[in-house]
Amino acid sequence: MSRISRSVMHEDTWQGKPVYVVGGQKGDLHSTQFWIDKKNLYFVRLLRPSGKDGAATSDVQFNKYQRTKRGAWVAAEVIFMNNGKVATTEEYSEIRTDVSLDEKLFDPQYWSSVHWR
């Protein structure tokens, strides 16, 4: 498993916005690194070597952030890429952070009977 170098950091842009990049030198889009939106300080991207020999690059992108009623930021879209090709896309809707969760939801013995809505 590759580690992120805490001593390597630079500023860049992502989707037209300034970001902090931790773990990769400027221009390096293969080393293990994460990208943080400079203004709102939310996580926007994770890059890392992948595959058996580490020659491929995994790129996970967190997009379309929405602010909830309570002020939390949530990415409504997550794109998983491998070597520049989309492998999976997750899209979220009806995002809410102001809901109570039944304690049974966290107890495996109830997992087949608990309903999330």
N, C-alpha and C positions, 0 to 999 in steps of 0.2 A: 504494500500500500504506500502510495506516495504521500509525503507530508507537505504541508504548506509552510513556506519559509516566512516567518513573521518579520524578518528583517528586509524583505523585498516588498516594496509598496510604491505605487505611482498613481497618478491621476490620468484619466482617459475620458472618453465619451461613450455612451451606450444609448442607442436609439435617440440620438440628438441631445442627450442630457449628460452633465458631468457626473463621473463616478470615481470612487476609490477602488483600486485593484490591489488586492493583498495576495502575494504569493507568486506573482509572475512579473518578469521584466516587461517593459514597454515593447509591444510587437510580438510577444510570446503568447500564442493562443493554444498551447499544448500542456504546459506545466499545470500542476494542481494549483488552483487559485479561485478566489471568490470576488465578486464585484458588488459594491454597495452604492446605491443612489446617494450622491453627495448632499442633496438638499433634504431629503426625508429620511435618510439613513436606513432604508430597507434593502433587503437582499435581492439582487436582480439577476445574478448569473453565477454558475459554478462550472468551471472547466477542469478536466483531469484526464490523464492518460487512461485508456481502457483497452480491452482485448487481452488475449493471452500473453502477448509480448509487450503490451503497453504502447504499441505504435499508433493505435487509433486514438481519437479524442472524443470524450464524452462532453457534451455541452447541455446544461440544463438552464433554461431561461424562465424567469418569473416575470410575467407581463400583466398589463391591464390592471394595475393596482387600483383598488377601490377603498375609500375610507368608510368605515362603518359608523353607525350612529354614536357609538361610544369612542370613536376616534382611532380605532385600530386600523392598520393597513393590511389588506389581504389581496394576494395576487389572484385574479379571476382566471388567469390563463397560465399554464405551465407547459413548456415545450421541451421534450427530451430528444436530443439529437445525437447521432453518432457519425463522425467524420463528415459533418455538414449536411447530413440527410435526416429529416424528421422521422423518428421512430414512433413516438407517441405524443399526443397532445391531450391535455386535460383542460376542460373549460368548466368553470363553476358559475352558478347563478343562484339567485335568492340567498345571497351570503348574509348571514346574521351572526352576531356575536353576543346578542342579548338574550340568550335562551338558557333555561335551566336544564341540566341533564340528570336523568334518573341514575342513582348510584348503581343500580343493577346493570347498567350499561358497561361497567368496568369489572363485573364479576362473571367469569366464564360460564358458570353454571346456568346463567340466564340468557346467554347470547342468542339462543334460538328463539326466545320468546319476547325479547325487548324490541319495541318499535321506536324508531328515532323521531317520528313525527307525532 
